[in-house]
Amino acid sequence: MFGKLFKPRWQHRDAAVRKAAVDTLDPRQQADLLASLAREDASEEVRASATQKLLDLTVLDTLTRDSHSAPVREAASERMMALLAGAVADGPDRDTRLHLLRHTGNARVLYHVAQNGVDGESRQTALTSLSDADTLCEVALHGHDEALRLAAAQRLDSAEHLKRLTKEGRDKRVVRHAREWLRDRQQAEQDRRKREQDCTAVAEALRQHAQRAADGLYLARLQQLEQRWTELAEHANEEQTHIATQALEQAHQRLAQQAAEAQQQQARDAALGERRAALAMLRQLLDDVTEDTWDTQLGALRSAIGTQERRWQAAAEELPVEEGERQHFQQLLEQWHTLIALAEQSQSEDRELLETLSQRWPRKIPAPRALQQRPAPAPDVTAPPARAPSPAKAVSSTHQGLVVALRRELQKGNLKHANRLWLKAEAVLEEEDDVWLSKQLQRLEERRNELRDWHAFAAQPKKDHLCEQMEALIGGNLDAEEQASAIQALHDEWRELMSSDQDQDQAQWDRFKAASDQAYEPCRAHFRELDEQRAVNLRRREQLCRQLADFVAAQDWQRANWQAVWEIRRQAPQEWKSLQPVRFTDARDIQKRFSALLSDIDQHLEGAWREAEQQRQAMIAEAEALLAQEDLDSATREAQQLQKRWRQAGWLPPGRHRPHQKRFRRIMDDLFGARQARMEQRRTELEEKQNEGIAVLEHVAAALEEPLASQDESALRDHAAALNELDEAALGRAGQRQFRRLREQIQERLAALPRWRRWQRAVLGIEASPDGEASEDDQTLTVALEALAGIDSPEHARERRLTWQLEQLPRAMKGANTSPLDEALTLLEARPDGPLDTSLARRLQAALQAMQP
């Protein structure tokens, strides 16, 4: 009968009754029942109502996904949002909610929590997990508070949404942020277009530069363009990257080819120079040899000749030799071998051999002393002794000095000077009738004729030999430089043999001159080529000047790449010097222009370097001031900014940058060293404080492990005061968690202590009650405590217990929230002191023990 009478209302056949009963269910104690009703009840309204009471997020998530009823799904979604927002009293704790918010991707839930979360941390966490731009924009416009709206605005990166914020935003900071973002976006777009244009320009410049002929400024300009491209490469598109990469490869290949050709040409020039030096050394040794050389340095001379022979042959292996040059070297070498062989034989004591060697020895080369005892020369090749003229009588002629000089030259046998004086005297006689002068010339004419005969006899073979030598040069294999030198040497010897008698020398001179002109003909082509080379070098110097002038004119000196400018300034003079030979007279003006351009660059470089040095000196002064500050943390932060400025300072050549860099680095090392020492000191102090704090935490934790019955309020407050004196930041993460946990435990115990005291007083009161009979009130009180404690009552007391429960039903339906322990203590405190039945006392003690706080 009672089973049918008191059937749970949530099982009523009327859906409205079941829905009203669901509203009275406790979501914590009857969670399973609510979950069952939410899934299985026949009424959609009842399921939705039960869903709105659930606390289990897993069940709610399942209903949201799997329920076929739209109201149930909506109710489950709204319940989840309310739970995660912290709006439900019995919902998950804060840490659980934050964890779930960080791992959910439901934009609707996140938006609801961001708008309606009960605490700022939940709202911020939900906002952080939001990724939908439209939702973020709505939060930025209609969020819970300004900080949240600003944070949402800062998450947006869409120009459309930020433009909407500038029009509809209600916070100045949000609107200002949106405007600044749009302005920065516009500036970034302009920068992007500018970078794209720069990439196109630099790639095209690289392409054109790669097609240029390599000159002295080629490498410097390439390095400048390559550095600029390196700065822009990450912003270039595929086509620009392809053009620039291909151009750089082509340019570097051209430089490598040029370097290889230059190295080969250098090797050829070195080999040619070695051969010429060997030839020159053989000639020089021939010119420097003396009679003592053969007697004292014959071995050294033999070694020197061997060295030059090996030198020439090694150079000949590096560079092919023309046949004429090879024959010339072999002739000179054979001549040396012959001389050395003759000198070695001259050490013999055989007179006939020495005489033979003396005759074979070349006349122009000093002979060994053993060969210098030669027979007296034949009388027909030696000039007869000059007759001493009779002393002149005193005369009165104005040309007596001329005659004295003429007589002296004739006595010395100096025909060349004598002929000049003779011609001068004849010219005087043509103008004046000087009888004395005429007689003196008649007297001296015989001596002059004798000298002329002897000179002709002695010089004729030498001149014939010079003519033969000159004719031998015709069609020779000497290079143009050596050919011209040989011709010049023969001309010098010819001038030594001239006698100032043009008529006498004319025939041989015509022969010599004709041979000289014919031998010099190949040299003319060489020197024409040399003149052309000079002209080409002059044009290249002019081109170099134009390039340098264009570089100076096109340079933006306010934004110049000073390292590249310095490199060009360094390489330009080297290229200038390599463009040789040039005629000095032709190159004078272009040299002045080149020097002026270099001076102009030097002025700009010096101005930039002075400014860069002033910047460094100013920053060094700032660094020294930071070193004197007491606040090292602030000083080091400023020092880091100063280091960034130092790296961005104007460029300096290594020689001028190095002293400033050393000084600045030394100051920075001192400053950061002082900060490191301070940090070590702070770390030591922090460790000491942490150790002290951990000791306090361990002491408090040990005290809290004691049961609540053994603690009192003053001890708990002392523990709370000990915790409050600690520096929470110095405890470390684990210590901070323990610190917060202990503080919460103390607060909980302080909050639970009054209730426990009530409970203790109730227990002691029952124990102190004297034995007595079981009254009706005491029996009702006992079943009430048993019902509140949730323990069974004896069989004979169950009807009384059911009656009490029915009496309490209206109050329970009104939703009273008093806890069972508080209600039991209130009932016990309302009982008047007096005797108590022993069995009832035991049952009351059991009920209180079941509800012990």
C-alpha positions in Angstrom: 0.0 0.0 0.0 2.8 2.5 0.9 4.8 1.4 -2.2 1.9 2.5 -4.4 1.2 5.6 -2.3 4.7 6.9 -2.3 5.8 6.0 -5.8 8.5 8.5 -7.0 6.9 11.4 -8.8 9.5 11.2 -11.6 7.9 7.8 -12.5 4.4 9.4 -12.7 2.6 8.7 -15.9 1.9 12.4 -16.4 4.8 14.1 -18.2 4.1 17.4 -16.5 4.4 15.7 -13.0 7.6 14.0 -14.1 9.0 17.3 -15.3 8.2 19.0 -12.0 9.7 16.1 -10.1 12.9 16.4 -12.2 13.3 19.9 -11.0 13.4 18.7 -7.3 16.1 16.1 -7.9 19.6 16.7 -6.5 22.0 16.7 -9.5 24.9 15.4 -7.4 23.2 12.7 -5.4 20.9 11.6 -8.2 23.2 12.1 -11.2 22.6 8.6 -12.5 18.8 9.0 -12.3 18.9 12.4 -14.2 21.2 10.9 -16.9 18.8 8.0 -17.3 15.8 10.3 -17.6 17.7 12.6 -20.0 18.3 9.6 -22.3 15.3 7.3 -21.8 12.2 9.3 -20.7 9.3 9.2 -23.2 8.7 12.9 -23.0 11.0 15.3 -24.9 10.3 18.0 -22.4 11.2 15.7 -19.5 14.4 14.7 -21.2 15.3 18.3 -21.9 14.5 19.3 -18.3 16.6 16.4 -16.9 19.4 17.5 -19.3 19.4 21.0 -17.9 20.1 19.5 -14.4 23.0 17.3 -15.4 26.6 18.0 -14.1 28.4 15.3 -16.1 30.0 17.0 -19.1 30.7 13.6 -20.7 27.0 12.8 -20.7 26.1 16.2 -21.9 28.6 15.9 -24.8 27.1 12.5 -25.7 23.6 14.0 -25.8 24.8 16.9 -27.9 26.1 14.6 -30.5 23.8 11.6 -30.4 20.3 12.8 -29.3 17.7 12.8 -32.0 15.7 15.5 -30.2 16.6 19.1 -31.1 15.4 20.5 -27.8 17.5 17.9 -25.9 20.6 18.8 -27.9 19.9 22.5 -27.4 19.4 21.9 -23.6 22.6 19.8 -23.4 24.5 22.5 -25.3 23.2 25.3 -23.1 23.9 23.2 -19.9 27.5 22.6 -21.1 28.0 26.3 -21.7 26.6 27.2 -18.3 28.8 24.6 -16.6 32.0 25.8 -18.4 31.1 29.4 -17.7 31.0 28.6 -14.0 27.4 29.7 -13.7 26.3 26.4 -11.9 27.0 26.2 -8.2 27.7 22.5 -8.2 29.6 22.5 -11.5 33.2 21.6 -12.1 35.9 23.5 -10.3 37.9 26.3 -11.9 40.9 24.2 -12.9 38.7 21.5 -14.6 36.8 24.2 -16.5 40.0 25.9 -17.7 41.4 22.5 -18.8 38.2 21.7 -20.8 38.1 25.2 -22.3 41.7 24.8 -23.6 40.9 21.5 -25.3 37.5 22.1 -26.8 37.0 23.4 -30.3 33.3 24.2 -30.0 33.1 27.8 -31.1 29.6 28.3 -29.7 30.6 27.1 -26.2 33.8 29.2 -26.3 31.8 32.3 -27.4 29.3 31.8 -24.6 32.0 31.4 -22.0 33.9 34.4 -23.3 30.7 36.5 -23.0 29.2 35.0 -19.8 32.1 33.4 -17.8 31.8 34.2 -14.1 35.5 35.0 -13.8 38.0 36.8 -16.0 40.4 33.9 -16.3 37.6 31.7 -17.8 36.7 34.4 -20.3 40.3 34.9 -21.3 40.9 31.2 -21.7 37.8 30.8 -23.9 38.9 33.7 -26.0 42.4 32.2 -26.4 40.9 29.0 -27.7 38.6 30.8 -30.2 39.9 30.9 -33.7 36.8 31.9 -35.8 37.3 35.4 -37.0 33.6 36.3 -37.0 33.2 35.1 -33.4 36.3 37.1 -32.3 34.9 40.2 -34.0 31.6 39.8 -32.0 33.5 39.5 -28.8 35.5 42.6 -29.7 32.3 44.5 -30.2 30.1 43.0 -27.4 32.4 41.3 -25.0 32.0 41.3 -21.2 34.5 44.1 -20.4 37.0 46.3 -22.2 40.0 44.2 -21.5 38.3 41.2 -23.1 37.2 43.2 -26.1 40.7 44.6 -26.6 42.2 41.1 -26.4 39.7 39.8 -29.0 40.5 42.7 -31.3 44.2 42.0 -30.9 43.5 38.4 -32.1 41.9 39.6 -35.4 44.0 39.8 -38.5 41.3 40.5 -41.1 41.1 43.9 -42.6 37.3 43.5 -43.1 36.7 42.8 -39.4 39.1 45.5 -38.2 37.4 48.1 -40.5 34.1 47.1 -38.8 35.7 47.7 -35.4 36.7 51.2 -36.4 33.1 52.0 -37.3 31.2 50.0 -34.6 33.7 49.7 -31.8 32.6 51.2 -28.5 36.1 51.4 -26.8 38.7 54.0 -27.8 41.5 51.5 -27.2 39.8 48.9 -29.5 39.2 51.5 -32.2 42.7 52.8 -31.9 44.2 49.3 -32.1 42.1 48.6 -35.3 43.2 51.9 -36.9 46.8 51.3 -36.0 46.6 47.7 -37.4 45.0 48.9 -40.6 47.7 51.7 -40.9 50.4 49.2 -40.3 48.8 46.8 -42.8 48.7 49.5 -45.4 52.4 50.4 -44.6 53.3 46.7 -44.8 51.6 46.5 -48.2 53.5 49.5 -49.4 56.7 48.0 -48.1 55.8 44.7 -49.8 55.2 46.5 -53.2 58.5 48.4 -52.7 60.3 45.2 -51.9 58.8 43.6 -55.0 60.0 46.5 -57.1 63.4 46.4 -55.5 63.6 42.6 -56.2 62.7 43.2 -59.8 65.2 46.0 -60.1 68.0 44.1 -58.4 67.4 40.9 -60.4 67.4 42.9 -63.6 70.6 44.7 -62.6 72.2 41.4 -61.8 71.1 40.1 -65.2 72.6 43.1 -67.0 75.7 43.0 -64.9 76.3 39.3 -65.7 76.3 40.2 -69.4 78.9 43.0 -69.0 82.6 42.5 -69.7 84.6 41.9 -66.6 86.7 45.0 -65.6 88.2 46.3 -62.5 84.9 47.3 -60.9 83.1 44.2 -61.9 83.7 42.2 -58.7 82.9 45.2 -56.4 79.7 46.0 -58.2 78.7 42.3 -58.2 79.3 42.1 -54.4 77.2 45.2 -53.9 74.3 43.8 -56.0 74.7 40.3 -54.3 74.5 41.8 -50.9 71.4 43.8 -51.8 69.9 40.6 -53.3 70.6 38.7 -50.1 68.6 41.3 -48.2 65.7 40.9 -50.6 65.8 37.2 -51.5 63.3 36.0 -49.0 60.7 38.5 -50.4 61.3 37.6 -54.1 59.0 35.5 -56.2 60.0 32.4 -58.2 60.7 34.2 -61.5 62.8 36.9 -59.8 64.8 34.3 -57.8 65.4 32.3 -61.1 66.7 35.4 -62.9 68.9 36.5 -60.0 70.3 33.0 -59.3 71.1 32.5 -63.0 72.7 35.9 -63.2 74.8 35.3 -60.1 76.0 31.9 -61.4 76.9 33.4 -64.8 78.7 36.3 -63.1 80.7 34.0 -60.8 81.5 31.8 -63.7 82.8 34.8 -65.7 84.9 35.8 -62.7 86.3 32.3 -62.3 87.1 32.2 -66.0 88.7 35.6 -65.8 90.7 34.5 -62.8 91.8 31.3 -64.6 92.8 33.3 -67.7 94.6 35.8 -65.6 96.5 33.0 -63.8 97.4 31.4 -67.2 98.5 34.8 -68.5 100.5 35.4 -65.4 102.2 32.1 -65.8 103.0 32.9 -69.4 104.3 36.3 -68.5 106.4 34.8 -65.7 107.9 32.2 -68.1 108.6 34.9 -70.7 110.1 37.1 -68.0 112.3 34.2 -66.7 113.6 33.5 -70.2 114.4 37.2 -70.8 116.0 37.4 -67.4 118.2 34.4 -68.2 119.3 36.0 -71.5 119.9 39.3 -69.9 121.9 37.7 -67.1 124.1 35.9 -69.7 124.7 39.2 -71.5 125.3 41.0 -68.2 127.9 38.4 -67.1 129.6 38.9 -70.5 129.8 42.6 -69.9 131.0 42.4 -66.3 133.7 39.8 -66.9 137.3 40.8 -66.2 140.7 39.1 -66.4 140.5 38.4 -62.7 137.2 36.6 -63.2 138.9 33.9 -65.3 141.6 33.4 -62.7 139.7 33.5 -59.4 135.9 32.9 -60.2 135.9 30.4 -63.0 134.0 27.8 -60.9 131.4 30.3 -59.8 131.0 31.5 -63.3 130.5 28.0 -64.6 127.8 27.5 -61.9 126.1 30.7 -62.8 126.0 29.8 -66.5 124.5 26.4 -65.6 121.9 28.1 -63.4 120.8 30.4 -66.2 120.7 27.5 -68.6 118.4 25.5 -66.3 116.3 28.7 -65.6 115.8 29.3 -69.3 114.9 25.6 -70.0 112.4 25.5 -67.2 110.7 28.6 -68.5 110.7 27.2 -72.0 108.8 24.2 -70.8 106.0 26.5 -69.5 105.7 28.6 -72.6 106.6 27.6 -76.2 109.7 29.3 -77.6 110.1 30.8 -81.1 112.9 29.3 -83.1 114.8 32.6 -83.4 114.9 33.1 -79.6 116.0 29.5 -79.1 118.8 30.0 -81.6 119.9 33.2 -80.0 120.0 31.6 -76.6 121.9 28.6 -77.9 124.5 30.9 -79.6 125.0 32.9 -76.5 125.3 29.7 -74.4 127.8 28.2 -76.8 129.8 31.4 -76.7 130.0 31.0 -72.9 130.9 27.4 -73.1 133.7 28.2 -75.6 135.0 31.0 -73.4 135.0 28.8 -70.3 136.8 26.0 -72.2 139.4 28.4 -73.5 139.9 29.8 -69.9 140.3 26.3 -68.5 143.0 25.6 -71.2 144.8 28.9 -70.5 146.0 27.4 -67.2 148.4 25.3 -69.2 152.2 26.2 -69.3 152.6 25.3 -73.0 153.6 28.5 -74.8 152.5 27.4 -78.2 149.1 26.5 -76.8 148.8 29.8 -75.0 149.7 31.7 -78.2 147.1 29.8 -80.1 144.5 30.4 -77.4 145.5 34.1 -77.4 144.8 34.3 -81.1 141.4 32.5 -80.7 140.3 34.7 -77.8 137.7 37.4 -78.8 139.1 40.9 -78.9 136.2 42.6 -77.1 136.3 40.3 -74.0 139.0 40.7 -71.4 141.3 37.7 -71.6 142.8 35.7 -68.7 146.2 37.1 -67.6 148.0 34.1 -69.1 146.7 35.1 -72.5 147.5 38.8 -72.3 151.3 38.2 -73.2 150.5 38.4 -76.9 153.0 39.2 -79.7 153.3 42.9 -80.5 150.7 44.0 -83.0 151.6 44.3 -86.6 153.1 47.7 -87.5 150.5 48.2 -90.3 147.7 48.3 -87.8 149.3 50.7 -85.4 149.2 54.5 -85.9 152.7 56.0 -86.5 154.0 58.2 -83.8 153.0 61.8 -84.3 155.7 64.1 -85.2 156.3 66.9 -82.8 155.5 70.1 -84.5 158.1 72.8 -84.4 157.4 75.5 -81.8 155.3 78.2 -83.2 156.6 81.6 -83.4 155.0 84.5 -81.8 152.2 85.7 -84.0 149.6 88.2 -83.8 146.3 86.4 -84.8 143.0 86.4 -83.1 142.6 82.7 -83.9 145.7 81.4 -82.1 143.7 79.5 -79.6 141.8 77.7 -82.3 145.2 76.6 -83.8 146.5 75.5 -80.4 143.4 73.4 -79.8 143.6 71.8 -83.3 147.3 71.0 -82.9 146.6 69.4 -79.5 143.8 67.2 -80.9 146.0 66.1 -83.8 148.9 65.3 -81.5 146.5 63.1 -79.4 145.3 61.4 -82.5 141.7 62.5 -81.8 140.6 62.8 -85.5 136.9 63.4 -84.7 137.5 66.5 -82.6 140.3 67.6 -84.9 137.9 67.5 -87.9 135.4 69.7 -86.1 138.1 72.3 -85.3 139.4 72.1 -88.9 136.0 72.8 -90.3 135.7 75.7 -87.9 139.0 77.1 -89.1 138.0 76.8 -92.8 134.8 78.7 -92.0 136.9 81.5 -90.5 139.1 81.7 -93.6 136.0 82.0 -95.8 135.0 85.1 -93.8 138.5 86.6 -93.1 141.8 86.7 -94.9 144.0 85.4 -92.1 147.3 84.5 -93.7 148.7 83.1 -90.5 145.8 80.8 -89.9 146.0 79.6 -93.5 149.8 78.8 -93.1 149.1 77.0 -89.9 146.5 74.8 -91.5 148.9 74.0 -94.4 151.4 72.9 -91.8 149.0 70.7 -89.9 147.3 69.3 -93.0 149.9 66.6 -93.5 149.3 65.4 -89.9 145.5 65.4 -90.4 145.8 63.4 -93.6 148.0 60.9 -91.8 145.4 60.5 -89.0 142.6 60.2 -91.6 144.5 57.5 -93.4 145.1 55.6 -90.1 141.5 56.2 -89.0 140.1 54.9 -92.3 142.4 51.9 -92.1 141.4 51.1 -88.5 137.7 52.1 -88.5 136.9 50.7 -91.9 136.8 47.1 -90.8 134.9 47.9 -87.7 132.3 49.8 -89.7 132.1 47.0 -92.2 131.5 44.6 -89.2 128.8 46.9 -87.8 127.1 46.9 -91.2 127.3 43.1 -91.3 125.9 42.9 -87.8 123.1 45.3 -88.8 122.4 43.3 -92.0 122.4 40.1 -89.9 119.5 41.5 -87.8 117.3 41.6 -91.0 114.9 38.8 -90.8 116.1 37.7 -87.4 114.0 35.9 -84.8 114.5 38.3 -82.0 111.3 39.9 -80.5 110.7 43.5 -81.2 112.0 44.8 -77.9 115.3 42.9 -78.3 115.6 43.8 -82.0 115.2 47.5 -81.2 117.7 47.3 -78.4 120.2 45.6 -80.7 119.7 48.2 -83.4 120.2 51.0 -80.9 123.4 49.4 -79.6 124.9 49.2 -83.1 124.0 52.8 -83.7 125.8 53.8 -80.5 128.9 51.9 -81.6 128.7 53.6 -85.0 128.6 57.0 -83.4 131.8 56.2 -81.6 133.5 55.5 -84.9 132.4 58.6 -86.7 135.1 61.1 -87.6 133.0 64.2 -88.4 134.0 63.8 -92.0 130.6 63.3 -93.5 131.9 62.7 -97.0 134.3 60.1 -96.0 131.7 58.1 -93.9 128.8 58.6 -96.2 129.0 55.5 -98.3 129.3 53.2 -95.3 126.7 55.2 -93.5 124.2 54.7 -96.3 124.8 51.0 -96.2 124.5 51.0 -92.4 121.4 53.2 -92.5 119.6 51.1 -95.1 120.3 47.9 -93.2 119.1 49.6 -90.0 115.9 50.8 -91.6 115.2 47.3 -93.0 116.0 45.6 -89.7 113.8 48.1 -87.8 110.8 47.5 -90.1 109.4 44.6 -87.9 109.8 46.8 -84.9 107.6 49.4 -86.4 104.7 47.0 -86.5 105.4 46.1 -82.8 105.5 49.7 -81.7 102.4 50.4 -83.8 100.7 47.6 -81.8 102.2 49.1 -78.7 100.8 52.5 -79.6 97.4 50.8 -80.3 97.6 49.1 -76.9 98.4 52.4 -75.3 95.4 53.9 -77.1 93.2 51.0 -75.9 94.4 51.3 -72.4 93.7 55.1 -72.5 90.2 54.4 -73.7 89.7 51.8 -71.0 91.0 54.3 -68.4 88.4 56.8 -69.8 85.7 54.2 -69.6 86.8 53.4 -66.0 86.6 57.1 -65.3 83.1 57.3 -66.8 81.9 54.3 -64.7 83.4 55.8 -61.6 81.8 59.1 -62.4 78.4 57.4 -63.0 78.8 55.5 -59.8 79.5 58.7 -57.8 76.6 60.6 -59.5 74.1 57.8 -59.0 75.0 57.2 -55.4 72.6 58.3 -52.7 75.2 59.3 -50.2 72.6 59.5 -47.4 71.9 55.8 -47.7 75.1 54.5 -49.3 76.4 51.0 -48.7 79.7 52.3 -47.4 81.4 48.9 -47.4 80.7 48.5 -51.1 81.8 52.1 -51.8 85.1 51.4 -49.9 85.6 48.2 -51.9 85.2 50.1 -55.1 87.5 52.8 -53.9 90.1 50.2 -53.1 89.9 48.3 -56.3 89.6 51.3 -58.7 93.3 52.3 -58.4 94.4 48.7 -58.9 92.4 48.5 -62.1 93.8 51.8 -63.1 97.4 50.6 -62.7 96.7 47.4 -64.6 95.7 49.5 -67.7 99.3 50.0 -68.9 101.2 51.1 -70.9 99.8 54.5 -71.8 101.5 57.7 -73.0 102.0 60.0 -70.1 101.2 63.1 -72.1 97.9 61.6 -73.4 96.9 60.3 -70.0 97.6 63.5 -68.0 94.1 65.0 -68.2 92.3 61.7 -67.5 94.7 61.1 -64.6 93.6 64.4 -63.1 90.0 63.5 -63.6 90.5 60.0 -62.0 92.3 61.6 -59.0 89.5 64.1 -58.6 86.8 61.3 -58.5 88.8 59.4 -56.0 89.2 62.5 -53.9 85.4 63.0 -54.1 84.8 59.4 -52.9 87.4 59.9 -50.2 85.6 63.0 -48.9 82.3 61.1 -48.7 83.9 58.1 -47.1 85.7 60.2 -44.6 82.5 62.1 -43.7 80.6 58.9 -43.2 83.4 57.3 -41.2 83.7 60.4 -38.9 79.9 60.2 -38.3 80.1 56.5 -37.7 83.0 57.0 -35.3 81.1 59.8 -33.5 78.1 57.4 -33.1 80.4 54.7 -31.6 82.0 57.2 -29.3 78.6 58.4 -28.1 77.5 54.8 -27.5 80.7 54.1 -25.7 80.0 57.1 -23.4 76.5 55.7 -22.8 77.9 52.3 -22.0 80.3 53.8 -19.5 77.4 55.7 -17.9 75.5 52.4 -17.7 78.4 50.8 -16.0 78.2 53.4 -13.3 74.5 52.8 -12.5 73.4 50.9 -9.4 70.4 49.3 -11.0 72.1 46.6 -12.9 68.9 45.1 -14.3 67.8 48.3 -15.8 71.4 48.9 -17.0 71.7 45.6 -18.7 68.3 46.0 -20.5 69.5 49.4 -21.8 72.8 47.7 -22.7 71.0 45.2 -24.8 69.3 47.9 -26.7 72.6 49.7 -27.0 74.2 46.6 -28.5 71.4 46.5 -31.2 72.2 50.2 -32.0 75.9 49.3 -32.1 75.3 46.6 -34.7 73.2 49.1 -36.7 75.8 51.9 -36.5 77.4 53.1 -39.7 80.0 50.9 -41.3 83.7 51.4 -40.7 86.7 49.8 -42.3 88.3 47.1 -40.1 91.3 49.2 -39.1 89.1 52.1 -37.8 86.3 49.9 -36.4 88.5 47.5 -34.4 89.7 50.0 -31.6 86.1 51.1 -30.9 84.9 47.5 -30.9 87.5 46.4 -28.4 86.6 49.2 -26.0 82.8 48.7 -26.4 83.2 45.0 -25.9 85.3 45.4 -22.7 82.6 47.7 -21.2 79.8 45.3 -22.1 81.8 42.4 -20.6 82.2 44.3 -17.4 78.6 45.3 -17.2 77.2 41.8 -17.9 79.8 40.3 -15.6 78.6 42.5 -12.8 75.0 41.5 -13.6 75.9 37.9 -13.6 77.6 38.3 -10.2 74.4 40.0 -8.9 72.3 37.2 -10.3 74.4 34.6 -8.6 74.0 36.4 -5.3 70.2 36.7 -5.8 70.1 33.0 -6.8 71.9 32.1 -3.6 69.5 34.3 -1.5 66.5 32.8 -3.3 67.6 29.3 -2.6 68.0 30.1 1.1 64.5 31.6 1.2 63.1 28.7 -0.7 64.7 26.2 1.7 63.4 28.2 4.7 59.9 28.3 3.1 59.9 24.6 2.3 60.8 23.9 5.9 57.8 26.0 7.1 55.5 24.2 4.5 56.6 20.8 5.8 56.0 21.9 9.4 52.5 23.1 8.6 51.7 20.0 6.5 52.8 17.8 9.3 50.6 19.7 11.7 47.6 19.5 9.4 47.9 15.8 9.1 46.6 15.6 12.7 42.9 15.0 13.1 40.6 17.9 13.4 39.8 16.9 17.0 43.3 17.6 18.1 43.5 21.1 16.6 42.2 24.4 17.8 41.5 27.7 16.1 44.6 29.5 17.5 47.0 26.9 16.2 45.4 27.0 12.8 45.6 30.8 12.7 49.2 30.6 13.7 49.9 28.2 10.8 48.0 30.6 8.5 50.2 33.5 9.8 53.4 31.5 9.2 52.3 30.9 5.6 51.4 34.5 5.0 54.9 35.5 6.1 56.4 33.4 3.3 57.4 34.8 -0.2 55.3 32.7 -2.4 57.3 33.6 -5.5 60.5 32.2 -3.9 59.0 28.7 -3.3 59.2 27.3 -6.8 56.3 25.7 -8.7 55.9 22.7 -6.4 56.3 24.8 -3.3 53.7 27.2 -4.6 51.2 24.4 -5.2 51.8 23.1 -1.7 51.5 26.6 -0.3 48.1 27.1 -1.9 46.9 23.7 -0.9 47.9 24.2 2.7 46.3 27.6 2.9 43.0 26.1 1.5 43.2 23.3 4.0 43.6 25.8 6.9 40.7 27.8 5.6 38.6 24.7 5.3 39.5 23.6 8.8 38.8 27.0 10.2 35.4 26.9 8.5 34.7 23.4 9.6 35.8 23.9 13.2 32.5 25.5 14.6 30.4 22.7 13.1 32.8 20.1 14.5 32.5 21.7 17.9 28.7 21.6 17.7 29.0 18.0 16.7 31.4 17.3 19.6 29.1 19.1 22.1 26.2 17.0 20.9 28.2 13.7 21.3 29.4 14.8 24.8 25.8 15.8 25.7 24.4 12.4 24.8 27.2 10.7 26.7 26.5 12.9 29.8 22.8 12.3 29.8 21.6 10.1 32.7 19.7 6.9 32.1 16.0 7.2 31.8 12.9 5.9 30.0 12.4 6.2 26.3 10.0 9.1 25.7 8.1 9.7 22.5 10.1 12.8 21.6 13.4 10.9 22.1 12.2 8.1 20.0 11.1 10.5 17.2 14.4 12.4 17.6 16.4 9.1 17.2 14.6 8.0 14.0 15.0 11.5 12.6 18.8 11.4 13.1 19.0 7.9 11.6 17.0 9.1 8.6 19.3 12.2 8.3 22.4 10.0 8.7 21.1 7.5 6.1 21.5 4.5 8.4 18.9 1.9 9.0 16.5 2.0 12.0 15.3 -1.0 14.0 12.3 -2.9 12.7 10.0 -1.6 15.4 11.0 2.0 14.7 10.5 2.0 10.9 6.8 3.1 11.0 7.8 6.0 13.3 10.6 6.9 10.9 8.3 6.9 7.8 5.8 9.1 9.6 8.6 11.6 10.4 9.7 11.5 6.7 6.1 12.2 5.5 5.9 15.1 7.9 9.2 16.5 6.5 8.1 16.1 2.9 6.4 19.5 2.4 9.5 21.3 3.8 11.7 19.2 1.5 9.6 20.1 -1.5 10.1 23.7 -0.8 13.8 23.2 -1.6 15.4 23.8 1.8 19.1 23.6 1.5 20.1 22.7 5.1 22.6 19.9 5.3 21.6 16.7 7.2 24.3 17.3 9.9 23.2 20.9 10.6 19.6 19.7 10.7 20.5 16.9 13.1 22.5 19.2 15.4 19.6 21.6 15.4 17.2 18.9 16.5 19.6 17.7 19.2 20.2 21.3 20.5 16.4 21.8 20.7 16.1 18.7 23.0 15.9 19.8 26.7 18.5 18.3 29.0 17.3 15.3 30.8 17.4 11.5 31.2 17.9 9.5 28.0 17.2 5.8 27.4 20.5 3.9 27.0 19.4 2.1 23.7 18.3 5.4 22.2 21.6 7.0 23.3 23.6 4.3 21.5 21.5 4.8 18.3 22.0 8.6 18.5 25.7 8.1 19.0 25.8 5.8 15.9 23.9 8.4 13.8 26.2 11.2 14.9 29.3 9.1 14.2 27.9 8.5 10.7 27.7 12.3 10.2 31.0 13.2 11.8 32.4 16.3 10.0 
